[in-house]
Amino acid sequence: MNYINKYTNISLLGAAGKMGSGIMALLAFEVGKLKIGAKREENFVINAIDVSPEALEGLLKYLKSQLLKSGEKNIVELREWYKDSAELVENEQVIEAYANDVMAMIKTSTRIETAYDSQLVFEAIKEDKGLKVKLFSQIKQNNPDTWFLSNTSSIPLGEIDKEAGLNGDIVGFHFYNPPVIQKLLEVIPVENINPDLIKFSEELAKSMRKIVVYSSDVAGFIGNGHFMRDALFALDQAQGMTNEIALADAIYRVDTVSRDLLLRPMGIYQLMDYVGVDVMCFILKSMQAAFSQEKLSHEILNQYIDLGVTGGQYSDGSQKDGFFQYEKGKIVSVYDIDANAYKAIADVKTANEAYFTPQPSEKLNWKTVIREREREGILSPFFNELKVLASPASKLAVAYGLKSKAIGQLLVEGGVAADTNAVNKVMETGFYHAYGPVNNFFE
């Protein structure tokens, strides 16, 4: 099937959001390849649809900057594309022409009706099934030929498909943040998916140079299926310490163990801040309906929501206050829920030094490990030492590593992931872990 006509009119719902803006940039790159690179005669339009006119103005500035960066990176290819434009002499002229030509194909709108003429509708709105169903149904009733590619991170697509009457014309196309940089793409086919749509999705992912991992259409999919349960374990561990220490100290301990002893790029509580406590609760609520035998909620999250301490990010990408408070991206204090105030991280660190003593003899960290191609040779000795150290922190690290493995195995046993390699690839590529959770390091 020739998919060119599908590209001629594209809409993205939630285009000005954190994920939407990155997806818009990727779509702009793709349409640029077709119109300018392949010199297609068809007219192309990408509709950036969002509820906020102000946010859409900011989106256009972001897209222009991304196109200029892409042009600089791919100047050799651009010069070939524009070789017949004799007036473009300098590289800067070529890059500017490319950015302007692509920007001319982008239209902004605050009206859902704009999407009625689109052959492809991408979606990056909030995790609200009712809202997604309403919008998709409205579009489908006005254009039966529309295909939907949803960036939902947790809601089963089959439910949306059925309730919106999409007849299999929907696929999960779950990017990781930030979409322009992140290589991982979770593709989630619905049970009765249009075979042309899944083939199109595969070709688009390849053109975007994404690493594809397929997930079954189960709430949370692979990435959040692991992350949410991993986070709940961390919350349980901190809560279990509160008979002896303040919750703020417990959060510091568990976060530090997950980062420094499990060798992750950031601690689990910092990651929860990055995602947003409110977003986590949305995802957990979606998952709870599918996993009634599990408790997929936590009192600590609910308490923080009630207090308005939710983390997340500002529109400029800077971190909002959550479990931790940040300055220029660095943790400077931890929230003390009892005092309703933040405590300096330096003071909390000093008060908890004994918990981490003795420490491993080799001072490994995530940055050191990811530089290595053959990582097992440095990881095995480090984790073997952890297993024999007497510190409470090392014991928690081993228990945490085993729990992370068990979660990965659960995803395979439950049919969410095809195998443990899929789980490991998602966590290594999408979450930047230095090693996959399903391993033998902690046995």
N, C-alpha and C positions, 0 to 999 in steps of 0.2 A: 504493500500500500504506500502511495506517495503522501507524505505527511505535510508537505509544504503549505497546503491550504489551511491546515490546523494552526500554523504559525502566523498567518496573516492578521489575525485579530486575537490577542491574548489579554486577559484581565487577571489582576492579582488583588484579591480581597485582603485588607490589612496591610497594604503596601508600605505604609509609613512606619510600621512598628519595627522593633529590634530585629526580628527574623525577616519580616517582610521586606525591609530595605535591602538586606543582603540578597534575598531571592530576586528582587527587582534588578539588581546589578547583574546577576547571573543571566537573567532573561534578556537583558539589554545586550550582553556579550553575544548571546546566541543569535538574536535577531540581526545584530551587526554582521555576524559571519554570513548570514543568508543574503541580506540586502546589499552589503558592501563587498564582502569577500567573494561570494558566489555570483554577485551581480545579477540577482534575481529581479525580474521586471515587476513582480507583484508589489503592491503597497502593503506595508506592515505597520501595525499599531500595537503598542502595549499600554493598556489602561491601568494606571496606578490608582486604585480605589481605596479610600480611607474616610473615616468620619471627620477628621480634623484638617481643615484647609491649611492651618499653620504648619502642621506636621508634614503635609504634602509639599509645602514650600521648602522645608528643610530637606525632604527627600530628594528633590531636584538638585539641590546643591551637593548632596552626598553622591548622587549618581554621576554628576559631572566630574567630581573628583575621582571616582572609581574608574570612569572611562579614560580620564587622562593618565592615571596610573597604569591601566591596562595597555594603553597606547604606547607608553614609554617602554613597558616590558616587552611588547611585541612589535617594535618599530620595524624590524626587517619584514615581517609579514604585512604590516600596514603599507610600507612603501611599495610592495608588490600590488596590493589592492588599489593604490592610488597612482600607479605608474603612468596612467594616461592623463593625469591632471598636471599639465606642465607648469601651471602657476604655483604648485606646491613644491618649493625647493628645499627648504630647511625641514629637519625632523619635527621641529616644534609646530610648523605649519600643517604637516601631515597629521600629527597627533590632535591638534585643535580641530581640524576638519573632520576627523573620525568622531571625536566626542560630540561635535555639533550635529553631525549627520545622524548619529544614534539618538541623541536627545530629541531631535525633530520627530522621531517615531514614538515618543513617550507622551501620553496625555494623562492629565490628572482629573479625578472626579470624586465627588462625595456621594454620588447616586448609584445605587445598585443596578438601576436600569441600564447603565453604561455597559454592563457585562452581558446584556441580552444578545448582542451581536457576536460575542466571542466564541470561537471554536474550542479554546482552551481556557479554563479558569483555574488558576492556582489560588490557594487559600492559606493565609497565615493569621487568622483572627484568633481571639482568645479561646481557651479550651471550654467551650460552652456548646454541648451537643445540640441543644434546642435552637440556638442561633445559627449554627452551621446548617442544620436541617432546613430551617426557614429560608435562608438565603439560597441554598442549593436548589431547593424545590421551586422557588420563585424563578430562578434562572432557567431551570430545566423546562418548566411549563412554557416559557417563552422561546426556548431554543432546544429542541429535542436532540440536536447533534452535539451539544457541548460535552466535552470531557472535563472531569474534575480531578485535580491533583492536590491533595490535602497535606499540609504540613503538621497535622495533628500529632501530638507526641504521646497520646494515651488513649484516645477514644476509639473504640472498634469501628472500623470503616463499614463493616457489614451492617451495623445498626443504622448508620447515616444513610447508606445506600438504600436500605429497605424503607426507612421512614420518609426519605425525600423523593422516593420513586425514581432513582437514577438508573435502574436496570443494568447495573454492572459497569456503568461509565464513570467509575471513581477508583482511584488508587491512592494509597498512602505514599507520599513522597516526602519523607521526613529528613530535613536538613539538620545539621548541627551548627551551633553558634560559634563563630560567625560564618554564615554560609559561603562567603567568598573565599575564605581561607580553609575551612574544615573540609577534609577530603571524604568523610564518611557520609553515606546516604542510605538510610533505611527505606527499603521499598516494601510496601505491605499490600499485596493483592487481596481483593475481596474474593469470596468463594466463587461467584459467578462472573468474574471480571471479563469485560470485553477483551478478547485476545489481541485485537489491534491496539488497544490502550496499553496493555502490558508490554507489547513489543515497542511501542512508541516510547514508553517510560525508560526502557532499557537503552534505546538509542540516544535519548536525551541525556541520560546519566553518563553514558560513554562520551558524548560530545562535551559535557561539562567536566569531564575527567574526574568523576567521582568514583570512590570505592564503594561498590554496592554490596549490602548485606540484606538478604531477604528475611523478613519476619512474618510469622503467622499473624493473622488478624485477631490478636488477643490484647486486651486492654493493657497499656503500658509498653507493649512490644518488647524488644530486647533491651534497649538502652535504659529506659525508665523502669522496666521490669527489674533490672538489677539495681540501678541507682536508688530507687525508692526503698527497696528492702534493705539495702546497705545503709541508707540513712536512718531507717527505723531501728536497725541494730545499734547504731551509734547513739541514737536518742535513748534507747533502753539502757545502754551502758552508763551514760551520764546520769540518768534518773536513778539508777541503782547505787550511785555513789553519794547521793544527797543525804543519806542517813549520817554521813561522816563529814562531808564538806559541802560548801555552797555550790549551787548549780553552775555558777559562773566558772568556778575552779574545775568542776567536772567537765564542762564543755571544753575548756582549755586543754585538759588532759587528753580527752578522746580525739580532739582535732589534731593535736600535736602528734599523737601516736599514729593516726591515719596518714599524716603527711610525712613525718620524719622517720618512722620505723617501717611503715608499709611502702615508703618511697613513692608517694603520689605527688602530682604537681601542686595540689593544694589540699588542705585538710577538709574533712567531710563537712564540717560546719561552715567553713568558708565557701565550699561549693554550694551548700544550701542557701547561703546568702546570695551567691551569684545567680542562682536560679530564681530565688524569691520564695519566702515561706508561703505566701499566698498562692503562688503557682504550684508549689508542691502539694498544697491541700486540694487544689483542683484536680491534679493528676491522681492523687491517692483516692479521691472520691470516685473518679472514673474507674479505677482499678478495683475498688472495693465491691462494686456491683458484680464484677466478673469472678471475684475470688472470695466468696462469702465465708469460706472456711478459715480465712486469714483475717487478722486484725490489721487493716491498712490505714491506720490513723494514729495520732499520738497526742497525748495531753499537752506536752510541751509546745508543739506547733500551735495548738488551739490557744494556749495562754499567750503566746507571742502575737498571734493574730488579734486577740482581744485588746492587747496593749498597743497595737499599731506598729509593732517592731517586725517588719516584714522583709527587710533586705530588698533584693532586686536592684535594678539599675536605672539611673537617670537617662534622659534622651541622648546625652553626650557620651554615654558609656561608663561614666563614673559610678562607683558602688554606693548604694544607699546603706544606711545603718541597719544592722540586723543582729545576729548573734554577736558579731564584732562591729567595731567602728573603724573606719579606714581614713587614712590620709595619703593621697597620691598612690592609692592602690595597696598600701601596706597596712596590716593590722596594728592598731595603736591601743585598742582597749576592748574589753569583753563586757557584754551586758550582764548586769547583776539584777536579776528579776525581783529579788527581795527588796532591794533598795531603789528599784526603778531608776537606775543610773549606770553609767559605764565605769568600769575599773581599769586603770592603766595596765596594759599587758605586761609591762616590765615588773610590776609589783606581783601580779599573778604568777608570772614565771618564777620569780624568786621563791614565792611561797610553796611552789610545787616541785622544786628541784629534787627532793628526796624520792618522789614517785618515779623518776626516770633514772635513778641510780641503782646499780651500775649501768653504764651505757656501753653499746657495742664498741669494740676496739677500733674498727674501721669506720671512718666518718663518711659514709655514702649519702648521697642525696639524689633526688630525681634527675636533676640536670646532668649529674655525672653518669648515671646509668643510661639515659637515653642516647648519649653519644656513642655508646658501645653497640657494635653489631651483634656480637656474641655475648648476650647479657647473662646467661645462666652461670657462666664462670665466675662472675662477681656477685650475683644474687644468692647463689646457693650457700657460699661460706657466710655471708651476712645473715641470712635467715637461720642457718644452722646454729650460729652463735646466739641469736635471739632465743632459740628454743631452750637453751641451757642457762641463760642469764636469770638471775633471781629477782630482777626489778619488777614491780607491778606493771610497769609500762610494757615491758617485753612480753609478759604473759598475756596482756590484753592484745598486743599486736598479733601474737600467734592465734589466739581465739578469733580475732577479727579476720585474719587471713583464711582460716578454716570456714568461717561463716560466709565469706565472700565466695569461696569455692562452692559451698553448698547452694547458694543462691543461683550461681551459674548452672549447676547441675539440675536444679529445679526447673529452670527455663527450658532445658533440653527435655527433661522427663515430661514436662507439661505440653510439649509440642510447640512452644513459642519460638524456639530456635532449632534449626535443623540439627546442629551438633555443637560441641563445645568450642570448636574453632570459630563458629559464628559469634558466640558469646565473647570470646577473647578478642576477636577482631573489632567488635563494637566498642569494647572497653578500652582497647589500646588505641584505636583510631579516633573514636568519637570523644573519649574522655581523657585521652593522652596518657593512659596508664603505661608504666614501663614494662609491664608484663600482664598477661591475662589472668583473670581470677581463678580459672580452672587450671590448677598446677599442683605439683607435689612438694612445694617449698615448705609447707607448714605441717606436713604429716609427721 
